[in-house]
Amino acid sequence: MREQLASRYRRFAEIEARGRSPLYESIASGVAADPFALEFLSSLPGEKQQPNLLLAAVRSVCGLAEDWPQFRALLRSNAPAVAAVMLARRTQTNEPARCAALLPALASLPQPLALLEVGASAGLCLLPDRYGYDYGRRRIAAPSAEAPVFACKANAAMPIPSTLPRIAWRMGLDLAPIAVTDEAQTEWLETLVWPEQEDRLQHLRAAISVARRDPPPVMRGDLLTDLAALARAAPADATLVVYHSAVLAYVADATAREAFARTVRELGAVWISNEAPGVWPSIRDRVGHRGPSGAFLMAVDGRAVAWTDAHGAWIKWIEEDES
C-alpha cells in the first residue's frame, strides 16, 4: 500500500505538477518519501488518497504552506482536521477553461445542443456559450464584458469554431453538487487551484460570477444509475450531448465504466469524453502515437479526436491518419 501511494505521489510530482506548480511538485515528492505522510494516507479510504485532495485539505485547514518542510509540519500538527476535510470533500476541480478544448467538438454538432455533463461539480463547464476563447489564429469574443476569455494554443489541424454553440438545454449530474451561489462551497473550488496559477484563479472567479447570474442546474445523482432519467428531460429537437472531463477516472471498475458508455450509446446521445488515456484503453490503443506527458485524450463517440491539456491550455487535434 505505502509503495503504491509513494508511486502515485511521485507520478503526480513528475508528470502533473512539474512545469505547472513547483511548490506542489516539491510537496508531492516529499510526501512520496515521508513515512508519516504515507501512513496518514494509508489510514484513509482509497478514493480519498488523491494528491489534489491532500494538498487542498491542508491548504483549507492551515493555509498555503511555503515549502515541503512546512507542509509536513502542518500535516503532523493538524492530521485529524485534515483527515476530516478529506473525508468530507471531493476533488471537484471545476476547471472552466476545459471548455476551450470541448468547444471544437461541440461546435461541429447539429445545433442547438442539449448538454448533459456528468461529474459537473458547480456546472461551470455547462456554460461554453458564456465564455470567450482565444486560439491564437482566431478569437471568439465573450458574450459579456465580465466573462473570462480562455487562451488555448491550438495546432494547425484543429477546426477552430467561428461562433459560440447554441445551447437549448443544459443539465449537470454530480454525486455532491456544489452550489455556485454558496460562498463556502465555491471557496473550496478556489482552494483546489494550484499555487503559482493566478490566471486560473482569476478565470475561475470570473466564471463563478457569470454562473451566478443564471446558475446552471446540477442534480445530485450517480452517473451509473441516474443518467438515463435526466436525459429523458432533454428537448427532442436538440442534439443531446453527454460529456465529461476528468471524471471517469474516479470510477475504478472498468466494467462499470463500460456500462456507463453503453448507457450513453443506448440514449442515442453524442458522447464526448475528455479523460486521461488509461480511462478508455480501447480508445487509447487505436491512436497511432503517444500523446504529451500528462495529457488527456478527447474522444467523440469512442473515436479519439484530440490530445488536450488537463486544464484547457492547449489542444492538439489528431489527423485522420493518426488514429
N, C-alpha and C positions, 0 to 999 in steps of 0.2 A: 504493500500500500504506500509506504513512505517513498519508495523509489519511483513509483508511478506518479505520485504527486510532485516529486522533485523534477522528473522529466517534463511534466506538464508546465511547471513554472519556468523551467529553462527554455522550453519552446516558446512560451509567451514572451519571455525577455528577448530571445534571439530573433524571433520571426514577427511577432505582433508589435512589440513596443520599440524595438530598435529602429532608429530613424524617425520615430514619432514622439516618444517621451523618454528622454534619457533618465529621468527620475524613476519612472516605473520600470524601465529596463534594469536599473540598478537594484531596485527593491525586489523585483521578481527573482533576479539572480541570487539575492541574499536569502530570500525565502527558500529557494531550492537547496541551499546548503546549510540551513539552520535547523537543528533537531527540535527546538521548541516550536517553531512555526509549523513544521511538518506534523508534529504531534498534535498541535492545536487543530490543524486542518483535518487530521485523521479522525478527530472526535466528532466531526460534522457529517451529515448525510452526503453521499456522493454528489448530488446535484447542487450542494451548497459549497463546494470546494473551488469554484472558479476563481481565477486570478482577479478578474474585474470586480467580483463581488467582495473579495477580501480587501482590495485596495480602496474601494468606495466605502466599505463599512468602517474601516479605520479612519478614513477621512471624515466620515459623518460623525463619529463619536469623538474624535480627538483633534480634528483639523488636519491640514495637509502637512505631512512630515517633510523635513528638509532633506533627508537622506536616509539610507538604509539603516544605519545605527539608531537614528531617532525613531524610525518606523518600528524597529524591533523592540525598542524600549516602550513605546506606546502600546504595542500589541501585548507585551508581557504585563503591563500595568493595568490594562483595560480589557483583558481577554473575555471575561463574562459579558460585558456590554457589547463588545464587537461580535461575539457569537450570537447574541440576541438579535442584533441587526441583521446578520447574515441569515438567520433562520426566518426572520420576518420578511425580508426583502428578496427581490429577484434582480438579475442583471437585465433590466429593461431599457437598455440603451436605445432610446428612440431618436435615431440619427436622421434628421430630415434631409440632409444632403444626399442620402441614398436615392432620393427622388431623381437626382440628376442622372443616375445610372439606369433607373427604371423608365425614365421618360421616353427614350427612343423606342422601346418595346411598346409602351402604352400608346404613343402617337401613331404607331403603324397599324393599329387595330381599327375596325369599323367603329365610327363614333355614332352616338355618345357611348360612354362607358358606365358600367355599374361595378364599382370597386369593392372587393371584399378582401380585407387584409387579415391574415391570421398572425397572432403574436403582435397585435397592433400597439400595445402599450398605451400611450396617450393619444394615438391616432395622428401623429404629425406626418407620417408617410401616407396618410389618406388624402393629403392636400396638394398633390403635384400641380394642380392648376392655380394655386395661390402663391407660388414662388416664382422667382426669376432664375435664369440659367445662363452661364457664360461658358461656352465650349471652345473659346478661342477663335475658331473660324466663324462662329455665329453666336449672337447674344439674343436671348429671348427675354423680353422685358417682363418684370414682375407686374401683376395687375394693380398693385398698390405701392405707394412710396415706402410704407413701413415694412414690406415683405423682404425677406432675405433674398439675395442673388447668389446662387451656388456656382462656384467656379469648378469646372470639371474638365480635365485635359482629355481630349478625345483623339483617337488615331484617325488616319485618313479614311479608313474603311467604314467608320461609323456613320449611319444615316442620321444627320442632325435634323431634328424636327424644326419646322418653321413657325409653328404655333403651339400653344398650350392645348392639351386634350380637353374635350368637353365631358364633364362628369355629370351624369344624370342622377346618380345614387351612390352613396358610399356607406360602408359599414365596417367596423373592426370587431375582432374576436380576440379575447385575451383571458388567460387564467386569472389575472389580477389587474384589471384595467386601472390606469392612472387618470384621475380626473384633472383635465388640463386647467380647470379653474381653481384647483386646490393648491395654495402656495406651498404647503408642506410636501405634497406629493411631487410637484414639479421641481422642488429643491433637490429631491433625490435624483432626478434626471440630470441636474446640473452637476451633482457630485460624481456622476458616472463619466463625465467628460474628463479626459486625461489632462494633467498639468501641461503647461507649455503650448496648449492648443487653444489660444484665446479666440481665434476666428471661429472655431467650432462652438465655443461657449456663446459668443455673440450671435451666431446664426441660430443656435438653439433657442435663445431668449427671444429673438425676433420671430421664430416660427411659433413659439408658445403664444406670443402676443397676437399673431394672426389667427391662431386656432381659437383663442378665447373669444374672438368676435362672433364666431359661429362654430362652436365646438363640434367636431366630428363624433358621431355616435360610436361607442365601443362597448360591446356587450360582454359580460362575463361568461366564459364557457371554455370548453376544451375543443381544440381543433380536430381531435379524433372522433368526437361524438356529436358536436353541435354545429358543424359546418353546414350540413345539408339543410337544416331547418332555417338557418339565416339566409342561405342562398335563395330559398323559395320566395323571400320577400323582395328580391330584386325585380325591377320592371322588365317585362318581357321584350320591350322594344329597344333595350340597351345591351351592348356586348358585356356579358358577365366576365370579370377578370378576378381570379383568385390568386393572390400573390403573398410573398413573404420574403424577409431578409434576415439572415442570422437568427432563425427561429427553429428550424427543424433539427439543428444540431443538438438541441435540448431534448429531442425525442430519441432516447438512446437505443431503443429497439428498432432494428432495421425493418422488421416485419410490420411494425406499427407505422413507420414512415411510408412503406409501400401501400398500406391500407389507406393512408391519407391521400396519396397520389391517385389511387383507384377511385376514391370518392370524388375527387376533383374531376376526373375524366367522366365519371358517370353523370355528373352535373351538367356536362357539356360546356363547361367554362374554359376560357383561355387560362392557362396555368403559367405563371411567371415565378420562377424560383431563383433567388439570389443568395447563395449559400456557399460555405466552404466546400471545396471539391469533393471531400470524402463523404459528404452527406448523401450524395447520389452517385455511387461508384459506377453504375451503368451509364450515366451521362458522362461522367469524367473520362471513362475508358474509351469513349468514342471520339474524344478530342485528340488530334494527332500530335499535340505538343503539350508540355507542362507550362502552366501559367506562372506569372511572377510570384515570388515568395509572399505568402500571406494573403494572396488574392482570393476573392470569391469567384465562383463560376455562375454566370447568369444563364438560365435556360428558359425557353418558351415552349410549352407543351412537350417537355422532355428533350428538346434539342438545344444544345449549347449555342449561345449567340455571342457571348462576350465574357472576357475576364474583367472584373471590376474591383476597384479599391473598396476595402471594408467600410470606409467612411465616405464613399462617394467622390473622392478627389480626382479619380481618373477612370476611364473606361477604354478597353481595347476590344473593339469589335472583331469577331472571328470571321475570316473569309470562308467561302464555301468549301475550299479545298483544305481547310484546316480542321474540319470537324466531320 
